[in-house]
Amino acid sequence: MREDLIIGRNAVIEALKSDRTIESILIAKGDTKGSITVLLALAKEKRIVVKEVDRKKLDQISENGNHQGVIAYVTPYRYVEVEEILQQAKSKGESPFIVILDEIEDPHNFGAIIRTAEICGVHGIIIPKRRNVGVTPVVYKSSAGALEYMKIAKVSNINTTIDYLKKEGIWIYGAHMETQTYCYDADFSGSAALVIGSEGKGISKLTKEKCDVLVKIPMIGKITSLNASVAGGILMYEILKQRLKRG
């Protein structure tokens, strides 16, 4: 999947507002209404080349995705080291709040998780290099621009990274249905890393064993599982709630 494209109006506008390096922007011919005027003004201010092209060309580039008449070519996303995430928390004078994704393959889920994570004050997200979707145009669009404000580290081994985080004094919480601890009963005070498993398999066995605490979300309906981004959102908000309560 290409990591040099940003697709959709809001995603491109947020990229223009950030320090992201944008090479050029393509817009559909005759599309000059609504938020496109804001986009064009920002592009002019930053002296970024804007080209009008036929909508069919945008369809082709985005593989018929919902591009909303706008595509930007950018320098591929720069992943960070885990240490940069910890430094981000330290510079803010806050206890680290990290999300670890264990083989999330759906780009819409990944984008939604990034969006919620940014709102909840997460300092960074850690993903594995293999069997996990990276930063793609769909992820950008699904994050509604939040990706521009979120640090993401891509690591070779999630479990080795968890061991490192533990040495740094960070407690590891895993989202898992087969546990007795509800999320609202868990103590998320202090430094925390939340592990969210894949859409189908959940957290892998070895990663689950490395978690300090496993937590579950209460459910009383007939459906016994939640979308990964929804489950992650509920748990991130619980962590945020506890942080706000203790000031």
N, C-alpha and C positions, 0 to 999 in steps of 0.2 A: 504494500500500500504506500502511496506517495506521501511524503511528509513535507513537501515543499508547496502545498496548496492550502489556502484558507477559503472556504466556500460559505456564502451566505452573507447578508447585509450586516447583521449584528456582530457576527464573528469578525468580519473585516474592519468594522468601525472600532471595535475594542482593540484590534491589533494596531490600528492607526493611533489610538490613544496611548499605547504602550511604547516601549523602546524596541519593539520587534523590527527587524530589518525586512522591509517590503521592497521587492525588486520592481514590481509593476502590478497594475490592477486592470482587469478586463471587466467592462460593463456592457450590458445588452444595448444595442442601438435604440434610441428613442426612449430609454428608461430613465427619466429625469425627475420623477415625482417622489414624494414621501422622504423616507430616511436616506435615499440616495443623494439628496442635496447636502445632508450632513457629511456623508462619506466623501463627496467631491470637495467640499470645503476643507476637510482635514487633509486630503491628499494634496490639494493645492498648497496648503500651509507647509506641508513637509516636502514639497517639490517631488512628489512621486508620480511617475508616468502613468497616465490613465488612457486606456485604449478602448474605443467603441468597436464592438464586434457583433457579428450575427449571433442571435440566441442559440442557433444550432451548434455553433462552435463551443459555447459554454456547456451545452448538453453533452457534447462529445468529451470535453475535458473532464467534466464531473461524472462521466459515465451515467448520464441522465439523472443525476441527483438533483435535489431541490436547491438549486444555487441562487434563487431569487434575483437572477440577473447580475450577479457579482461574483468574481473569483479573483483572488490575489495570489501572486507568486511570491513566496517568501524564502528566506534562508531556512533550511530545515531546523526543526525544533532542537534546542540545545538541552540535552539531559544533564542533570547535575549529579554530583557525588552525594552520598548519604550525609557526609560531613557538612555539606552546605545547608542541608535541611536543619541539622542540629544548630548550626550557626545562625540560621534565620530565627529560630526560637530564642536563642541566647541574646541576639541583638535587640529583640523586643522585650527582653526581661520576662519571658514566659516559659512555663514548663512545656517541653516538646509534646506536640499532638501530631501524630503521624498515622497515615492510612497505608496499609500493605495489601495489595491485591494479589490473590493467588490464582493465576490463570483465568483472568476475565477476558473473554474472547469477543464479546459483543461491543462494538465501538459506541453504540448508543448508551449502553450501560456505563461504559468508561467515562464518556462525556458527562453524563448525568451525575456520576460520583464526583467528578472534578468540580462541577458547579456547586454541589452541596458542600463539598469539602472547603471550597473557598469561602462560602458564606459562614461556615461553622468555625472558621479560624484555624483550619488545619495548616501546619507549617510545610508539609510536603507529602507526596505520595510515592511509594516504592512499588515497582513492578518488576517481574522477572523478564529476562531477555528472550526466553523461549516460552511458547504457548500462552502468550498474553498479547493482546492488541496493543500496538504502540500509538504514537500521536499521529493520527490520520486526519484527512479533511472532515470525515464524519464525526470524529471525536471533537475536533475544533467546533464544529457547528452545534453539536449536542451540548457542549459545555457553555454555550451562549456567551463566549468571550472570556469565561473564567480561567481558561487555560493560560491566558497572558499573565495571570497573577499567582500561578501555582507552580511550585518547584516539583519536578518529577525526576526520580532517580531510577535508572534501569540497571538491575544487578544480575550477576551470573547465577547466584544461588540465594534464594529467599531465606533458607534456614541458617546459612552462615551469617547473613545480614541480621537475622533475629538474634543470634548469639552476640553479635557486636552491639546491638542496641541494648541488650540486657546488661552488658558490661558497662554501658553508659548510664545505667540506672533507670532504664525505661521498662515499664511493665507491658507485657504483651497480652492483649485481649482478643480472643477469637470468637467470631460469630458462628454459633453451632447449635442446632436444634436439640441434640442429644445431651443435654445438661440440665441440672436442676436450678441453675441460677438465672433469674430473669434480669434483663438489662437494668431495670430501675432499682434492683437490689445490690448491684455491683458498685464498688467504690472506685470511681474513675479519677479520684484526686491524684495529683502529681503527674509525672511524665507518663504518657500513654501512647501505645501503638495498637491500632485496631486492624485485625486481619479479616478481610472479606473474601470468601471463597468463590469459586467459579459458579456459573449459572446452573450447571447440572450436578456436579460432584461435590460442591462445597469445598471446605478446606481439606487439603491432602493430609493423609494420616500422620506423616512425620511432622509437618507444620503444626497440626493440631496438638501433638504431644509436646511441642516446644512452647505452646501458649501457657502463660501463668494462670489465666482465668478464661473459662469458656462461658459465654453468655448467650441467652436466647431471647427472642421477642415473643411476648404473649400473643397467642392466637386462639380464637374460639370458633372460627368458621370451619367449613368442610375442606377448604384448600389448605394444605399443610406447608406451603412454602411461599416465599416472596421473591420477586425480582431482586437481583443482586443490588441494584442501585437504590431500590426502595428500602431494603433491609439496611443497607449501609447508611442511608439517610436517617432512618429512625435511630440507629445507634450513635451516629455522629451528633445528632441533636441532644441525645441523652448526655453525652460527654460534655457538650457545650452548656447544657442546663446546669450540670453540677459545677462546672467552672465558674459560671456566672453567679451561682448561689454563694460560693465561697470567696467571691470577689477577686 
